[in-house]
């Protein structure tokens, strides 16, 4: 059976996955929380556990996880081949 190449994603053939966008969102939240945590280091809130700087730690963690997702799921040039019976075969372009 002959296979037909169908590009995924945009016109350049790059595939965008939901995990890439989750990485973008996690990175944005990480930047916002890290900035808020840095502000709280300079101006500590009047709470009991302010000395632990949880906002700064969680923001940094979200930033690292988000960047990890963005790097590992970065859109790559890929094409999908579809056989005439409807089965998909993934291959490099």
N, C-alpha and C positions, 0 to 999 in steps of 0.2 A: 504494500500500500504506500502511496506517495504521501509525504507530509507537507503541510503548508505552514510557512513561517508567519506568525502574527505578532507584531510588536506589542509589548506591554507598556503601560504608563504613558509617557508623553511621546511626541513625534520622534525623539531621539532614541527611543527604545529602552529607556530607563524604567525600571519597575519600582514604584513607590509602595511600600508596605505600611500597614498600620503601626508596626513596631517602630518605624522611623519617626512617625508623628508622635508617638508616645514618648520617645526619647527627646523630641523637641519640647514637648510640654513639661516633662520632668526637668529639663535643663532650665526652662524659663522659671518654673517654681523654685528651683535650686538657686538661681541668681537672686530672685526676690527675697527668699528666706535668708540667704547668706548676707545680703545687704542689710536686712532688718537685724540679723544677729550681730553684725559688725557695729551697727548703731547702738544696740543694746549693750555691747561691751563698753562703749564710751559713756553711755547714759543708762546704767542698770535700772531695771524696773524694781518696784518695791514688792518683790515676791520672795518667798523662802528659798526657792531653788535657782535663783538668778545666777549664782556663782558657777553653775554647770554650763551655762551658755548653750542650752539645748537647741535654740533656734539656729545658731551658727553651725552646730554639728549636723543637724538634720538638713539644713540648706546645703552644706558641703557634700553630704552623702547623696542627696537628690541630684546635685550637679554632676557628681562623678558617675552615678548610675545613668543619668540622662545622656551624658556624653558617650558612655559606653554603648548604649543602645544606638545612638546616632552614628557612631563609627562602624559598629558591626552590621547595621542595616542600611548603610549609605546606598542610595540608588546606583546600581551598576547597569551597564549595558547588557541586556539579556533579551533574548527572543524566545517565544514559546512556539513550539511546533505542535500542530493539531493534525492527527491522522484523520482519515475520512470517516472512521467509525466513531469519532468524537473523543477518543482518548488523547491526553496531553503528554508530550514529551518535552522536558525542559532541556535547553542546550545553550551553550555560549554563542554569542553573535560574532 
